[in-house]
């Protein structure tokens, strides 16, 4: 009969051997830095004046464009964003879907806003924010991470932005 101490030692040795034998078959997570640029144009824009201050609006827009960066190359972009601005300055929150040529996608959630007014009474000149990976499909299944972004308005409904951050893939 095996004593309690010997039984615990046998289980411990078995677990160590199992980990040593299984180690080469366990794949390590891929980690890295990500940096990219998106060039976008608004395909749909709706705004409603709040009515309390001059130039205060709530808005919703859809935008499309292209993205490119490292390490994954170019993609198509689609963004859905809501915001609250007074004379072009204020907050935004939304989602972007990055679709790569092989059909794999990444969805990011972005929060931030404009820090200076730009073209027109309600246009943002530039802004910044943070983002996180929400989900991924295909080669991006299980992606995690996030980072920061900055954007610059070129004209009404047209802008580009730079993002950088870190990612982990299982």
C-alpha positions in Angstrom: 0.0 0.0 0.0 1.3 3.5 -0.9 1.5 6.0 1.9 0.0 9.4 1.7 3.5 11.1 1.3 4.5 8.6 -1.4 1.2 9.1 -3.2 1.7 12.9 -3.3 5.2 12.4 -4.6 4.1 10.0 -7.3 1.4 12.5 -8.5 4.0 15.4 -8.5 6.5 13.3 -10.5 3.8 12.3 -12.9 2.7 15.9 -13.5 6.3 17.1 -14.0 6.9 14.3 -16.6 3.7 15.2 -18.3 4.7 18.9 -18.6 8.2 18.0 -19.8 6.8 15.7 -22.5 3.9 18.0 -23.6 6.1 21.1 -23.6 7.3 20.9 -27.2 3.7 20.5 -28.4 2.4 23.6 -26.6 2.5 26.6 -28.9 3.6 29.9 -27.4 1.5 33.0 -27.9 2.6 35.4 -30.6 3.2 38.9 -29.2 4.3 42.0 -31.0 3.9 45.7 -31.8 1.4 47.0 -34.3 1.6 50.3 -36.1 -0.7 51.5 -38.9 -2.4 54.3 -40.8 -6.0 54.5 -41.9 -7.4 56.9 -44.6 -11.1 57.3 -44.3 -14.1 59.1 -45.8 -17.6 59.4 -44.3 -20.3 57.4 -46.3 -23.1 58.4 -44.0 -23.4 61.3 -41.5 -26.3 62.3 -39.3 -26.2 65.1 -36.7 -28.7 66.6 -34.4 -28.2 70.0 -32.7 -28.5 69.7 -28.9 -29.9 73.3 -28.7 -28.1 74.4 -25.5 -24.9 75.9 -26.9 -24.1 77.2 -30.4 -22.5 74.5 -32.4 -23.3 71.6 -29.9 -24.2 68.5 -31.8 -24.6 64.7 -31.3 -23.7 62.7 -34.3 -23.5 59.2 -35.9 -21.4 58.3 -38.9 -20.2 55.4 -41.0 -16.9 55.7 -42.8 -14.9 53.5 -45.2 -11.4 53.6 -46.3 -8.1 51.7 -46.4 -5.5 50.8 -43.8 -1.9 49.7 -44.0 0.7 48.9 -41.5 3.0 46.5 -39.8 3.1 43.5 -39.4 0.0 42.6 -41.4 0.0 44.8 -44.5 -3.0 46.5 -46.1 -6.7 46.1 -45.5 -10.2 47.6 -46.0 -11.6 49.7 -43.1 -15.2 50.4 -42.0 -15.9 52.5 -38.9 -19.1 53.3 -37.1 -18.8 56.2 -34.6 -20.9 58.3 -32.3 -19.9 61.6 -30.9 -20.7 64.7 -28.9 -19.0 68.0 -30.1 -19.3 71.7 -29.5 -17.8 73.7 -32.3 -15.8 70.8 -33.4 -14.3 69.8 -30.1 -15.5 66.8 -28.0 -15.7 63.1 -27.6 -16.2 60.1 -29.9 -16.6 56.4 -29.4 -17.0 53.7 -32.0 -15.9 50.5 -33.7 -13.6 49.8 -36.7 -13.6 46.6 -38.7 -10.3 45.8 -40.5 -10.8 43.3 -43.3 -7.6 41.7 -44.7 -7.2 40.2 -48.2 -7.5 36.6 -46.9 -10.9 37.4 -45.3 -9.5 37.6 -41.7 -10.9 40.5 -39.7 -10.1 42.5 -36.6 -12.7 44.6 -34.7 -11.4 47.4 -32.5 -13.2 49.7 -30.1 -12.0 53.3 -30.1 -12.6 56.1 -27.6 -11.3 59.6 -27.9 -12.1 62.8 -29.5 -11.1 66.0 -31.2 -8.8 68.3 -29.5 -9.1 71.2 -32.0 -11.7 72.5 -34.3 -11.2 72.2 -38.1 -13.2 72.9 -41.3 -16.7 74.3 -40.7 -18.4 75.0 -37.5 -18.6 71.4 -36.3 -15.6 69.7 -38.0 -12.7 68.4 -35.9 -9.2 69.5 -36.9 -7.3 66.8 -35.0 -7.7 64.4 -32.2 -6.5 61.4 -30.3 -7.7 58.4 -28.3 -7.2 54.9 -27.2 -8.3 51.6 -28.7 -8.6 47.9 -27.9 -8.9 44.8 -29.9 -12.5 43.4 -29.4 -12.4 40.3 -31.6 -10.8 38.7 -34.6 -11.6 36.1 -37.2 -9.4 33.8 -39.2 -5.7 34.3 -38.4 -6.7 36.9 -35.8 -9.0 34.7 -33.8 -8.4 35.4 -30.1 -6.4 38.6 -30.6 -5.9 40.9 -27.6 -4.2 44.2 -26.9 -4.6 47.8 -27.6 -2.9 51.2 -28.0 -3.3 54.8 -28.9 -4.3 56.8 -32.0 -4.2 60.3 -33.5 -6.1 61.7 -36.4 -6.1 64.7 -38.7 -9.0 66.0 -40.7 -8.3 66.8 -44.4 -11.8 68.3 -45.2 -15.4 67.6 -44.3 -15.8 63.9 -43.9 -12.2 63.1 -44.9 -9.4 62.2 -42.5 -6.5 60.0 -41.8 -5.2 58.5 -38.5 -2.1 56.8 -37.1 -2.4 54.0 -34.5 0.2 52.1 -32.6 0.0 49.5 -29.9 0.7 45.9 -28.9 -1.1 42.6 -29.7 -1.1 39.0 -28.5 -2.4 36.1 -30.5 -3.0 32.7 -29.0 
